[in-house]
Amino acid sequence: MPKRKGRPVVHAATVLALLASSAYFTYELRKDEQAKKPAAQSVTDNALQNSGEATGKQTWERLNNPARSVLRDDKGEVIATFTDGARTATLKGSTRTFSEPAITKTKVVTDDWVRLLPEPWTKDADNQQWFKEWFKKYYRSEEDDIFAFAFQYTPGAPVKKDDQGLQYAGQAFYGPFKADGVDRYEQTDFYDYLGIPYTFRDGTTMYPQTDRLHSVDCSGYLRLVYGYRARYPLMAADDKGDGLPRTADGMARGKEGVDIIELQGPSPWYVRPKNTDVLQPGDLLFFKMDHRTANHMDHSAIYLGLDTEGHKVFVSSRKEQNGPTIGDQGGVSRLDGNGFYAQLFRSAKRL
């Protein structure tokens, strides 16, 4: 291991504003880095089969590893991907650029838009009315998606408030320093960022810590983006309620979503996956980073795809940067190569 030093109580106006605008990470310092549906096509195992035969019309195809349905345009290019058992869908749309020029040279230019389906995908769901209505609304839509939400909390992101003055977007921090002035407090969830009590689906109400306002740890950041903003159900803790668990380890081992890359090798460190080509933009990533946490996953992130240099990159909330970032402080935000995070990447899930 590389060494390192050292339904909710929400204002109605907030919900309207959200619709309109459409783990913890244990600290150790380091220097390292809509057309008519035809019959389904043949099933293949090629995870990266993005180009197919030009047919002059949209066609559906079934693929394996993981089991999924892809929609191809008239030229045979994949324009949408839906994974069995997952609500996360990737749609092609207009090209966007995500960057943090004051912090890193990393830049992501992508035509992928990541959205949540109303319910988990199943084979032949493209025949169902709920999906036809959903696809008609969101294909080529520029309403805020998962990526847009995620970058509304990175350095320099502008503040957004609802009609009641509640800030629901804007640069987020990881958490305040501990007494040593070096390490930062963990266990900052999305309701700490908001600064309001939140009642979960099981009736549990959690209250914000006043010194954690506008802060989220790594898993709290994922819950802020996927849960509070995109409306994926949330658990009050890893063992309370249903939905997305509270910690990185809870998410990695939980029943929600589909395991895209499973934990491999002996506990407690497991091993780095040999192949990451099955990843899709929007997947949740999990890392094993600290010997003090037994076999727990210690960090979580959102996979973005390839940057302009061809590296597989992610965004996450981390202590060294003090908040969500694609930056390099504490380690470059890449899965390829031999950087700190790349070496400690362990598993992935698609919600």
Secondary structure, DSSP 8 states (H G I E B T S, - for coil): ----B------HHHHHHHHH--------B--------------B--TT--B----SS-EEEEETTTTEEEEE-TTSBEEEEEEBT--EEEEEEEEEEEE-TTT-S-EEEEEEEEEE-SS-B-TTGGGSHHHHHHHHHHTT--S--HHHHHTTSSTT---EE-TT--EEES--B---B-TTSSSB-----HHHHHTS-EE-TTS-EE---GGGTTB--HHHHHIIIIIIIT---B-SBTTBSSSB-SSHHHHHHSSSSEEEE---SSTTT----S--TT--TT-EEEE---GGGTT---EEEEEEEE-TTS-EEEEEEETTTTEEESS-TTS-SBSSSSSHHHHHEEEEEE-
